[in-house]
Amino acid sequence: MTEHIWHYRSTSGHLTGTDLTGYKVEATDGRIGRVDEHSDEVGDAYLVVDTGVWILGKEVLLPASTVVSIDPEARKIHVDRTRGQIKGAPEFDRTQHLGDTRYREQLGVYYGPGTPFGGPPV
């Protein structure tokens, strides 16, 4: 099951209702972009991150469980994946994937349990 990946960790510092739009997002090895959109919906929490020039202006969708900490004063979010792991995630297309359960399942497999370093299960 991969449902728990769509919840923020209790230790992340996330407060329901906080607008995270515009927050900088940091992977374990550097900045990946800014939050363009996010969801706090129970069981469906995620971040859509605009990567800017890092991945040629593409967006990535990160399940809420990847968030390690949120610093509201610095407007920064830290996630527990590397830039390479995020870049290697299933491709995101806003027009097709926000409501696509198959895409969510792909992300669940990619970021979920049994994937200690991200990527397909070992």
Secondary structure as UniProt FT lines:
FT   HELIX           3..6
FT   TURN            10..11
FT   TURN            16..17
FT   TURN            21..22
FT   STRAND          24..27
FT   TURN            28..29
FT   STRAND          30..39
FT   TURN            42..43
FT   STRAND          46..50
FT   TURN            52..57
FT   STRAND          59..63
FT   HELIX           64..66
FT   STRAND          67..71
FT   TURN            72..75
FT   STRAND          76..79
FT   HELIX           83..87
FT   HELIX           94..97
FT   TURN            98..99
FT   HELIX           101..111
FT   TURN            113..114
FT   TURN            116..117
//
